[in-house]
Amino acid sequence: MRSIVVAMIAWALGTGCIDDTLAPRSIVASDRVLAVVADRPIVGPGTDVRLSVMAVDEEGEPLVHGSDGISMQWSSCVREERVLALSGAQYEPDVASAGCGGRLSIDLETDTDGSAVLPGLVTAAAVAQIPMLAEGLGLPPELIATILEQSGVPITLQVRILRDDELRVTAFKRVLLTTREGEVLGTNPDPPRFRIDERWMSASGVTEAFRCVAEDGAVPSVGAGQNIILDPEEVILDPTPEQEDETWIERYTVLSVEGRFAEQWEAAFYSWFSTDGSFDQGVTRAPADEEIWTAPTETGTYPLWLVVRDGHGGTSACRTDVEVR
């Protein structure tokens, strides 16, 4: 059984979107999906999940469903080889094989704003189907029932973005299905808040999707070619019981490589993007979460994106514009 668990978890590693450009990953140089967000990263059977995507073109402009020939196609699937995982979903580099392909896939209806809903009927059907898939792999039904209750089984959500019916980019996300009861089983990180040098940017209370603005109302301005500190708002890791209401970090159950269930805290990963300049790391992790962005050498206005992941399916993201003088 241990070897089966290790193999399944190895299969499960990898999350994000597919991109084959030669530019540094943190520099947007082609149509890209920077974030896929589920309003419920962990869901029980019969519950709807709202899906949205932050996608941009090579100039950093949003790809909008129904505009300029852009269309978005959503689907969901449960993959047999992932039945045991990914209870401990962690942020990993992109893996192209992590999408749905043609297996056990269900098309979802795209709304006018490009979002989609994974219906509760599908989540209920998937939960009912998982034990049968597990039985086909020779896994004990009682093991699968325990995994569904304790840590969850991933369902893959995939979005294909087309321009004039030509596929431009494919991205995916995993949502954990569980038989646990509760109205809220897991949440996304808080809306991003970070500073550009000394100016604080925030997405809290902003009505435009995936947008953050300066809290003092000014457009952030930096010098051409300068090294700029990007610093996310501090998050409490491994909180005490008294601190749990002060942080979006949550405790969850994982299935270890030894085949045992164990609890651990979420993490805080920060992915930084722009269309120009350069980043010291590209991805940072709390508590060493500061990033250095070397601003472009040419003056102008440039987009800057921050995507926050908790390592357990939760995601938040926003974009701001920075004036380079």
C-alpha positions in Angstrom: 0.0 0.0 0.0 2.9 2.4 0.8 4.2 2.1 -2.7 0.8 2.8 -4.2 0.5 5.9 -2.1 3.9 7.2 -3.1 3.2 6.6 -6.7 -0.1 8.4 -6.6 1.3 11.4 -4.8 4.1 11.6 -7.3 1.5 11.6 -10.1 -0.4 14.4 -8.4 2.4 17.0 -8.2 2.0 20.1 -10.3 -0.5 22.9 -10.6 -0.9 26.1 -12.7 -1.2 26.9 -16.4 0.6 25.9 -19.6 2.9 28.2 -21.3 5.7 27.5 -23.7 7.4 30.9 -24.3 11.1 31.3 -23.9 10.8 34.5 -21.8 11.4 34.3 -18.0 8.3 32.9 -16.4 7.6 36.1 -14.5 7.6 38.2 -17.7 4.4 38.1 -19.8 5.4 37.8 -23.4 2.4 35.9 -24.9 -1.2 35.0 -24.1 -1.1 33.8 -20.5 -3.3 32.6 -17.7 -1.9 33.9 -14.5 -4.5 32.6 -12.1 -7.6 30.4 -11.9 -9.7 31.0 -8.8 -12.4 28.8 -7.3 -14.7 30.5 -4.8 -14.7 27.2 -2.9 -11.3 25.5 -3.0 -12.7 22.5 -1.0 -16.3 21.5 -1.6 -18.8 18.9 -0.5 -21.1 16.9 -2.8 -24.0 18.9 -4.2 -22.4 22.3 -3.8 -21.7 24.7 -6.7 -18.2 26.1 -7.3 -17.8 29.4 -9.2 -14.6 29.6 -11.3 -12.9 32.7 -12.7 -9.7 33.3 -14.6 -7.2 36.1 -14.8 -5.8 35.9 -18.4 -3.8 38.5 -20.4 -2.3 39.0 -23.8 1.3 39.6 -24.7 0.9 43.4 -23.9 -0.7 42.6 -20.5 -4.2 43.5 -21.5 -7.0 41.3 -20.1 -8.4 38.6 -22.4 -12.1 39.1 -22.2 -14.6 36.4 -23.2 -16.7 37.6 -26.1 -14.3 40.5 -27.1 -11.8 40.6 -29.9 -12.6 37.0 -30.9 -11.8 35.6 -27.4 -13.8 32.7 -26.1 -13.3 30.6 -23.0 -14.2 26.9 -22.7 -14.4 25.2 -19.3 -14.5 21.5 -18.4 -14.1 19.3 -15.4 -12.8 15.7 -14.9 -11.7 13.2 -12.3 -8.5 11.4 -13.3 -8.1 7.8 -12.2 -4.5 8.1 -11.3 -5.2 11.0 -8.9 -7.7 9.3 -6.8 -5.4 9.1 -3.8 -4.1 12.6 -4.1 -3.8 15.6 -3.8 -4.8 15.9 -0.2 -1.7 17.9 0.4 -1.9 20.1 -2.7 1.2 22.3 -2.8 2.3 25.0 -5.2 4.5 23.5 -7.9 5.8 24.5 -11.3 3.5 23.8 -14.3 3.0 20.3 -15.5 1.3 20.0 -18.9 0.0 16.5 -18.1 -2.1 17.8 -15.2 -5.0 18.9 -17.4 -8.1 16.9 -18.3 -7.3 15.5 -21.7 -10.2 13.5 -23.1 -10.9 11.3 -20.0 -14.0 11.5 -17.9 -14.5 15.1 -19.0 -17.7 17.2 -18.6 -18.1 20.5 -20.4 -19.2 23.5 -18.3 -21.3 26.5 -19.5 -19.3 29.7 -19.8 -21.0 32.8 -18.5 -20.9 36.1 -20.3 -18.1 37.4 -18.1 -15.9 34.3 -18.9 -16.5 32.6 -15.6 -18.2 29.2 -15.1 -20.0 27.2 -12.4 -19.1 23.6 -11.5 -22.7 22.6 -10.6 -23.5 20.7 -7.4 -24.9 17.9 -9.6 -21.4 17.3 -11.0 -19.7 17.5 -7.6 -22.2 15.0 -6.2 -21.8 12.7 -9.2 -18.0 12.9 -8.9 -18.0 12.0 -5.2 -20.2 9.0 -6.1 -17.9 8.0 -9.0 -14.6 8.2 -7.1 -15.1 4.9 -5.1 -15.8 3.1 -8.4 -12.6 4.5 -9.9 -10.7 3.4 -6.8 -12.1 -0.1 -7.0 -10.9 -0.3 -10.6 -7.4 0.5 -9.3 -7.6 -2.3 -6.8 -7.8 0.1 -3.8 -9.8 -0.8 -0.7 -13.2 1.0 -0.6 -12.7 1.9 3.1 -9.4 3.6 2.3 -11.1 5.8 -0.3 -14.0 6.6 2.0 -11.5 7.8 4.6 -9.6 9.9 2.1 -12.8 11.5 0.9 -13.7 12.4 4.5 -10.3 13.3 5.9 -8.4 15.0 3.2 -10.4 15.1 -0.1 -9.9 13.9 -3.6 -9.1 16.4 -6.4 -11.4 17.2 -9.3 -9.6 19.0 -12.2 -11.1 22.1 -13.7 -9.7 23.2 -17.1 -10.1 26.3 -19.1 -9.2 26.6 -22.8 -8.9 30.2 -24.2 -9.4 30.6 -28.0 -8.9 33.6 -30.3 -11.0 33.3 -33.5 -11.5 29.6 -32.7 -7.7 29.0 -32.5 -6.5 27.6 -29.1 -4.2 30.1 -27.5 -3.6 28.8 -24.0 -4.9 26.1 -21.6 -4.9 26.3 -17.9 -6.2 24.1 -15.1 -7.0 24.1 -11.4 -7.8 21.5 -8.8 -10.6 21.6 -6.3 -10.8 19.1 -3.5 -14.0 17.1 -3.1 -14.8 15.8 0.4 -17.7 14.1 2.2 -17.1 16.3 5.3 -20.0 18.4 6.3 -19.8 22.2 6.8 -20.9 25.3 4.9 -17.3 26.5 4.6 -14.7 23.8 4.3 -11.8 25.9 3.0 -11.2 29.5 1.9 -9.0 31.5 -0.5 -6.2 33.8 0.8 -7.4 37.3 1.6 -7.5 39.8 -1.3 -3.8 40.7 -2.0 -2.3 43.6 -0.2 1.4 44.6 -0.8 3.6 47.6 -0.9 5.6 49.0 -3.8 8.5 50.6 -2.0 6.5 52.6 0.6 3.1 52.7 -1.2 0.5 50.1 -0.2 -1.6 48.5 -2.8 -4.8 46.6 -2.0 -7.6 44.6 -3.7 -9.9 44.8 -0.7 -13.1 46.6 -1.5 -12.2 47.1 -5.2 -15.3 46.2 -7.3 -13.3 45.5 -10.5 -12.2 41.8 -10.6 -8.6 41.1 -10.1 -7.7 44.7 -9.5 -5.7 46.4 -6.7 -5.2 50.1 -6.2 -3.1 52.4 -4.1 -4.6 53.0 -0.7 -3.6 56.6 -0.9 -5.3 57.0 -4.3 -2.1 57.8 -6.2 -0.6 55.9 -9.1 2.6 54.2 -8.0 5.6 55.7 -9.7 9.2 54.4 -9.8 12.4 55.4 -11.6 13.5 53.6 -14.8 15.9 50.8 -14.1 15.6 51.1 -10.3 15.4 48.1 -8.0 12.0 48.2 -6.4 11.0 46.3 -3.2 7.7 44.4 -3.5 6.6 43.3 -0.1 3.3 41.4 0.7 1.4 42.1 3.9 2.6 40.0 6.7 0.7 36.8 7.3 0.7 34.8 10.5 2.1 31.3 9.9 1.4 28.4 12.3 -1.0 30.6 14.3 -1.9 29.9 17.9 -5.6 29.3 18.7 -5.9 32.9 19.7 -4.5 34.1 16.4 -6.5 31.9 14.0 -9.1 34.6 13.5 -6.3 37.0 12.5 -4.9 35.0 9.5 -6.2 33.3 6.4 -3.8 30.5 7.0 -5.8 27.3 7.8 -5.0 23.8 9.1 -5.8 20.8 6.8 -5.3 17.1 6.7 -2.8 15.4 4.3 -2.2 11.8 3.4 1.5 11.3 3.9 3.8 9.1 1.8 3.7 6.6 4.7 0.0 6.2 4.2 -0.9 8.1 7.4 -3.1 11.1 7.9 -1.5 14.2 9.4 -2.4 17.8 10.0 -0.4 20.8 8.8 -0.8 24.5 8.2 -1.2 26.1 4.8 1.7 28.1 3.4 1.9 31.5 1.6 3.3 31.6 -1.9 3.6 34.8 -3.9 4.0 34.8 -7.7 5.0 38.2 -9.3 4.6 39.1 -13.0 5.0 42.1 -15.3 5.5 42.6 -19.1 9.0 44.1 -18.7 11.9 44.6 -16.2 13.1 41.6 -14.2 12.4 39.9 -10.9 15.0 38.6 -8.5 13.1 35.4 -7.8 9.7 35.4 -9.4 8.1 33.4 -6.7 8.6 34.1 -3.0 7.3 32.4 0.1 6.5 33.7 3.6 8.2 34.6 5.8 11.0 35.5 3.3 8.4 36.9 0.9 10.0 40.2 -0.3 10.7 40.4 -4.0 12.9 42.9 -5.9 11.6 44.1 -9.3 14.1 45.9 -11.5 11.9 48.4 -13.3 12.0 48.7 -17.1 14.6 51.0 -18.5 12.1 52.7 -20.8 9.5 55.1 -19.4 5.8 54.3 -19.6 3.1 52.5 -17.6 3.5 48.8 -16.9 1.2 46.2 -15.4 2.3 44.4 -12.2 0.5 41.3 -11.0 0.6 39.4 -7.8 -0.9 35.9 -7.4 -1.2 34.5 -3.8 -1.5 30.8 -3.2 -2.0 28.9 0.1 -0.6 25.6 -1.2 -4.0 23.9 -0.6 -6.0 25.0 -3.6 -6.7 28.6 -2.4 -5.8 31.5 -4.7 -6.2 35.3 -4.9 -4.8 37.7 -7.4 -4.7 41.2 -8.6 -3.2 43.7 -11.1 -2.0 47.2 -10.6 -0.4 49.7 -13.1 3.0 51.3 -12.3 4.3 54.4 -13.9 8.0 54.2 -14.8 9.5 57.7 -15.1 
